[in-house]
Amino acid sequence: MAEPRILTFGCRLNAYESEVIRGHLETAGAGDVIVVNSCAVTAEAERQVRQAIRKAHRETPEAKIVVTGCAAQIDPAAYAALPGVARVVGNAGKLRAESWHIESWHTGPHPEVEIDDIMALREAASHLRGAFAGRARAFVQIQQGCDHRCTFCVIPYGRGNNRSVPPAAIAEEVRGLAAAGVREVVLTGVDITGYGSDLPGRPSLGQLCRRLLNLVPELRRLRLSSLDPVEMDDALFALLASDRRLMPHLHLSVQAGSDLILKRMKRRHLKADVLAAVARAKAARPETVFGADLIAGFPTESEAAFEETLELVEAADLTYLHVFPYSERAGTPAVRMPQVPKPLRKERAGRLRALGQERLKAHLLGQVGRQAQVLVEKTGLGRTDNFSAVALPAEAAVGSVIDIRLAAARPPVLEGVPL
């Protein structure tokens, strides 16, 4: 019997949830199953999902293909219609053990569709993955969904509204991961700065991080996924200053540098809020390095508005850029706005990425000659606390944290020499 395979697309939350699915498949003893954990953030993401499904069916026609994730949640009929698809499971169902009991699957001529009303859900993380044996880093889901409705974004319709995991459950999982040898935990979700708004006492993200670091002193590193710059709380900045186990690498959900475009996106922040968050983080920990999500070619974006985004990359000292050309998503308000031509979107995205490469090269060159602690993630490669990738000697033990000298820059990596 063949081993089950999982093809994961999209965000870190999907990567986390694929591990939950893997555990359920192992427990159920499932074989000849290919799970496609899909993404719907852009049209290109969905194209890649469809392409992967067709390829999987072509190469292993005997396998049962199960499609789950955001694309499946939003448009289950479209994925049920693809050749080889045996089941379509929504974002809630994919975390339930019973969804992966293969012996109970319906065997009729038409795919089985299991989709919950995602907007009716009030609980997150019905199943927490308690161990990532042998891994240097692990993702931990702290919340699901998003209460905001940005005009370009379809993800709330795939993930539902904000639902936070209680702090005690998160602490228990992190403690288990640390005991299993995991050195770095990444807190992830759809909108992690929205954490706690639905819980008693409304604990903030910063308060959660402080509690985790206090309760799990053996955890070496705590890292955060994408942050809304205007929703970062006082406790988070205070912790950045006081506890070096919180990594000085903040990835901000910026999207644009023009206030007019930000308003049309229905974002919560303006350009000044991004600059203020960066300044406050640098005051707390001067060596903090910043990444950002950016959209090129949003509807109505003029050349002058795009130039403001380029200027913000420099002004906010952004290093790691995650760039998307704007992608129309059916049912969102942005599709009704005047569109930027697709070739221009692509060209602007290319200019942003080129600037990002320049910024990363300058950052890496500035690190040469310094000493750093590096988490060895896999043979020959690790990352510093500020997320710089470092090429290492092959004998460096995976999962160890080692002291190194940054000897040279070979973008996109540094070369490290153990001390």
C-alpha atoms as one frame of an Amber mdcrd trajectory, in Angstrom:
protein
   0.000   0.000   0.000   1.378   3.398  -0.988   2.041   6.068   1.622  -0.359
   9.040   1.627   0.971  12.276   0.146   0.098  15.859   1.070   0.616  18.730
  -1.380   0.520  22.025   0.511  -0.056  25.421  -1.079  -0.094  28.914   0.403
   0.486  30.153   3.916   2.207  28.926   7.060  -1.176  28.124   8.563  -1.768
  25.648   5.751   1.668  24.129   6.453   0.653  23.695  10.096  -2.686  22.176
   9.172  -1.041  19.760   6.743   0.825  18.339   9.741  -2.493  17.865  11.548
  -3.838  16.052   8.472  -0.685  13.930   8.267  -1.212  12.808  11.864  -4.828
  11.864  11.168  -3.838   9.911   8.055  -1.160   8.021   9.977  -3.588   7.171
  12.767  -6.195   5.990  10.248  -3.626   3.931   8.319  -4.706   5.589   5.079
  -2.825   4.750   1.886  -3.168   5.589  -1.810  -4.443   9.028  -0.783  -3.209
  12.356  -2.133  -4.354  15.391  -0.146  -4.186  18.755  -1.899  -4.303  21.494
   0.753  -5.221  24.448  -1.438  -4.803  28.229  -1.399  -7.123  30.896  -2.846
  -5.173  34.088  -2.184  -4.613  34.743  -5.924  -5.785  33.391  -9.262  -2.250
  32.080  -9.806  -2.404  30.141  -6.547  -5.610  28.451  -7.682  -4.126  27.719
 -11.116  -1.213  25.936  -9.441  -3.629  23.911  -7.302  -5.621  22.767 -10.339
  -2.412  21.933 -12.190  -1.185  19.826  -9.240  -4.489  17.922  -9.081  -4.381
  17.088 -12.796  -0.736  16.011 -12.559  -1.414  13.823  -9.516  -4.310  12.093
 -11.281  -2.266  11.597 -14.450   0.716  10.094 -12.611  -1.203   8.017 -10.006
  -4.709   7.390 -11.375  -5.386   4.742  -8.715  -4.964   7.241  -5.830  -7.897
   8.907  -4.099  -7.430  12.680  -4.377  -8.865  14.792  -1.563  -8.969  18.556
  -2.056  -9.167  20.792   1.002  -8.056  24.297   2.052  -9.343  27.747   1.152
  -9.963  27.194  -2.563 -11.995  24.076  -1.779 -13.944  25.884   0.957 -14.863
  28.807  -1.289 -15.717  26.892  -4.480 -16.159  23.170  -3.689 -18.096  22.377
  -6.863 -15.243  23.525  -9.097 -12.809  21.136  -7.418 -15.260  18.253  -7.169
 -15.566  18.451 -10.958 -11.849  17.852 -11.612 -10.774  14.379 -12.824  -9.595
  12.051 -10.069 -11.044  14.016  -7.150 -12.732  11.636  -4.697 -13.555  14.060
  -1.900 -13.673  17.796  -1.181 -13.273  18.737   2.499 -13.612  22.233   3.951
 -11.238  24.050   6.279 -13.057  22.917   9.408 -13.499  19.312   8.332  -9.850
  18.832   7.407  -8.860  19.150  11.091 -11.314  16.483  12.268  -9.918  12.962
  12.646 -13.107  11.368  11.344 -12.707  13.135   7.990  -9.721  10.877   7.279
 -11.266   7.493   8.141 -10.988   6.131   4.626 -13.212   3.125   5.271 -16.192
   5.444   5.852 -15.756   7.346   2.583 -18.583   7.191   0.124 -17.644   5.191
  -3.000 -20.243   6.342  -5.513 -19.541   7.785  -8.968 -19.569  11.384  -7.744
 -17.095  13.022  -5.342 -18.145  13.399  -1.718 -18.311  17.024  -0.548 -17.959
  17.888   3.170 -18.171  21.665   3.662 -19.138  23.430   6.913 -20.631  26.915
   7.129 -17.322  28.585   7.956 -18.993  31.800   9.140 -20.972  29.903  11.781
 -17.891  28.455  13.497 -16.969  29.863  16.910 -14.017  27.687  17.930 -10.438
  27.425  16.656  -8.042  24.502  16.705 -10.252  21.577  17.521  -7.089  19.537
  17.036  -3.664  20.829  18.021  -0.625  19.038  16.648   1.375  18.147  19.771
   4.753  17.075  18.348   6.936  17.791  15.347   9.655  15.237  16.106  12.998
  15.940  14.498  12.160  19.445  13.351  14.143  22.531  14.258  11.145  24.814
  13.766   7.408  24.290  14.198   4.329  26.381  13.462   1.658  26.783  16.108
  -1.813  28.011  15.214  -3.082  30.609  17.673  -6.188  31.769  15.814  -8.320
  31.247  12.732 -10.214  33.621  10.487 -10.373  37.396  10.222 -12.941  40.011
  11.249 -11.709  42.538   8.679 -12.919  42.792   5.109 -10.168  44.245   2.929
 -11.595  44.983  -0.493  -9.131  42.699  -2.323  -9.270  39.693  -0.011 -11.326
  36.511  -0.288  -9.663  34.659   2.598 -12.324  35.435   5.286 -14.771  33.489
   3.094 -12.415  30.524   3.253 -11.457  30.871   6.913 -14.403  32.574   8.595
 -14.328  35.165  11.382 -11.640  35.515  14.059 -11.530  32.563  16.471  -8.705
  32.457  19.029  -7.189  29.410  20.730  -7.189  29.745  24.550  -3.722  30.616
  25.953  -3.546  27.472  28.101  -3.995  25.214  25.057  -1.298  27.087  23.145
   1.098  26.886  26.101   0.497  23.140  26.370   1.326  22.643  22.705   4.449
  24.817  22.835   5.638  22.963  25.942   5.212  19.655  24.122   7.095  20.911
  21.092   9.990  22.160  23.205  10.124  18.798  24.997  10.286  17.072  21.587
  13.399  19.087  20.690  11.887  21.929  18.670  14.060  25.015  19.136  11.907
  27.635  17.406   8.145  28.072  17.405   6.403  30.342  14.889   2.990  31.634
  15.956   0.703  31.611  12.981  -2.893  32.243  11.947  -4.879  34.321   9.489
  -4.723  37.590  11.492  -2.581  37.014  14.570  -2.717  40.636  15.744  -6.472
  40.044  16.069  -5.708  37.357  18.652  -7.786  37.346  21.824 -10.556  39.744
  20.845 -13.080  36.901  21.209 -11.701  35.430  24.468 -12.571  36.287  28.085
 -10.403  39.176  29.238  -9.379  39.887  25.621  -5.697  38.857  25.981  -3.529
  40.514  23.341  -0.870  38.932  21.126   1.880  40.511  23.219   0.358  39.190
  26.434   0.128  35.717  24.910   3.805  35.830  23.862   4.881  36.954  27.332
   2.902  34.125  28.914   4.397  31.525  26.581   7.972  32.627  27.221   7.359
  32.652  30.989   5.661  29.243  31.025   8.085  27.522  28.639  11.564  28.757
  29.628  13.172  25.902  27.686  11.933  27.302  24.348  14.925  28.902  22.624
  13.144  31.043  20.031   9.694  32.505  19.451   8.927  34.007  16.053   5.799
  35.720  14.726   4.152  35.468  11.324   2.505  38.402   9.511   1.477  41.372
  11.696  -0.919  44.246  11.121   1.247  47.299  11.873  -1.535  49.308  13.534
  -2.707  46.432  15.756   0.622  45.563  17.408   0.052  46.088  21.144   2.140
  47.710  23.901   2.968  44.364  25.506   4.475  43.118  22.246   6.866  46.061
  21.940   7.772  45.745  25.630   8.562  42.054  25.174  10.680  42.762  22.102
  12.796  45.010  24.316  12.982  42.720  27.338  13.215  39.109  26.123  15.759
  38.153  23.469  13.958  34.884  22.790  11.370  36.883  20.838  13.053  37.105
  17.455  13.912  40.575  16.071  12.246  39.909  12.727   8.800  41.398  12.133
   6.861  40.732   8.945   4.276  43.461   8.390   1.071  43.299   6.359   1.693
  46.638   4.578   0.201  46.097   1.069   0.815  49.650  -0.243   2.575  52.931
   0.479  -0.135  55.286  -0.780  -2.720  56.440   1.755  -5.338  56.718  -0.994
  -4.755  53.121  -2.103  -4.705  51.907   1.502  -8.106  53.513   2.059  -9.470
  51.907  -1.109  -8.103  48.587   0.131  -9.990  49.235   3.395  -6.865  48.647
   5.420  -6.697  49.721   9.080  -3.431  51.642   8.714  -1.907  54.508   6.758
   1.703  55.038   5.713   2.470  56.953   8.921   1.311  53.956  10.992   3.828
  51.684   9.265   6.646  54.135   9.912   5.561  54.533  13.534   5.493  50.758
  14.111   8.959  50.375  12.602  10.348  53.244  14.689   8.857  51.826  17.864
  10.233  48.339  17.171  13.696  49.750  16.460  13.586  51.731  19.685  12.742
  48.511  21.521  15.355  46.379  19.689  17.630  48.324  17.303  18.682  45.253
  15.321  15.103  44.363  14.311  14.736  43.517  10.627  11.440  43.971   8.766
   9.611  42.153   6.017   6.384  43.145   4.296   3.548  41.873   2.138   2.991
  44.227  -0.803   0.447  44.311  -3.646   1.432  45.834  -7.003  -1.174  47.215
  -9.380  -4.187  47.445  -7.077  -7.193  48.972  -8.920  -6.821  52.743  -9.536
  -3.104  52.663  -8.598  -1.385  55.439 -10.551   2.341  55.581 -11.229   2.651
  58.200  -8.504   0.837  55.945  -6.014   3.120  53.043  -6.931   6.162  55.260
  -6.436   4.911  55.901  -2.895   5.142  52.157  -2.233   8.728  52.107  -3.530
   9.532  55.082  -1.285   7.956  53.374   1.750  10.171  50.308   1.255  13.177
  52.578   1.730  11.682  54.792   4.438  10.490  51.852   6.555  13.747  49.930
   6.070  11.953  46.890   4.681  14.232  43.964   3.812  12.206  40.838   3.063
   9.532  41.677   0.489   6.678  39.296  -0.311   5.230  40.799  -3.498   1.950
  39.944  -5.241   0.642  41.466  -8.451  -2.993  42.316  -7.718  -5.317  39.405
  -8.521  -9.067  39.766  -9.041 -11.064  37.644  -6.613 -14.730  37.088  -7.436
 -17.134  38.625  -4.936 -14.714  41.209  -3.556 -15.366  44.974  -3.872 -12.044
  45.593  -5.630 -13.152  43.756  -8.777 -15.702  46.527  -9.361 -13.023  49.243
  -9.285 -11.145  50.485 -12.390  -8.470  47.874 -13.060  -4.761  48.380 -13.756
  -3.763  46.450 -16.923  -2.262  43.069 -16.077   1.048  43.689 -17.916   1.507
  46.849 -15.831   0.738  44.969 -12.615   3.385  42.413 -13.558   5.902  45.134
 -14.433   5.360  46.934 -11.122   5.644  43.677  -9.186   8.947  43.078 -10.962
  10.221  46.509  -9.932   9.224  45.882  -6.322  10.945  42.487  -6.315  14.095
  44.016  -7.822  14.113  46.621  -5.062  13.629  43.824  -2.544  16.662  42.004
  -3.915  18.714  45.195  -3.588  17.515  45.691  -0.024  18.299  42.071   0.903
  21.764  42.273  -0.659  22.550  45.454   1.294  21.293  43.854   4.503  23.403
  40.732   4.021  26.527  42.728   3.195  25.967  44.712   6.389  26.031  41.482
   8.413  29.464  40.339   7.205  32.055  40.180   9.976  29.500  39.914  12.763
  28.902  37.009  15.096  25.460  35.451  15.311  23.542  32.503  16.665  22.110
  30.305  13.929  19.418  27.657  14.151  20.435  24.797  11.830  17.215  24.039
   9.951  18.530  21.403   7.561  21.880  20.073   6.431  24.042  23.005   5.359
  21.501  25.761   6.040  20.324  27.789   9.026  18.876  31.170   9.979  19.955
  33.918  12.313  17.527  35.480  14.778  16.776  38.232  12.234  15.877  35.589
   9.621  19.024  35.866   7.466  19.720  32.579   5.674  23.203  31.189   6.374
  25.100  28.491   4.474  26.860  26.231   6.988  29.272  23.292   6.978  27.414
  20.024   6.367  28.478  18.650   9.755  26.460  21.276  11.682  23.799  19.246
  13.506  20.227  19.871  12.357  18.202  21.337  15.219  21.198  22.813  17.027
  21.743  26.499  17.727  25.382  27.352  17.020  27.585  30.423  17.326  29.050
  31.448  13.980  30.952  34.243  12.305  29.301  35.648   9.205  32.248  35.447
   6.834  30.809  36.495   3.474  27.623  37.430   1.649  26.480  35.391  -1.328
  22.928  36.694  -1.795  20.409  35.349  -0.976  22.520  33.728   1.780  25.414
  34.490   4.096  28.332  32.119   4.614  28.872  31.123   8.233  31.978  29.792
   9.970  31.396  28.071  13.345  33.290  29.666  16.244
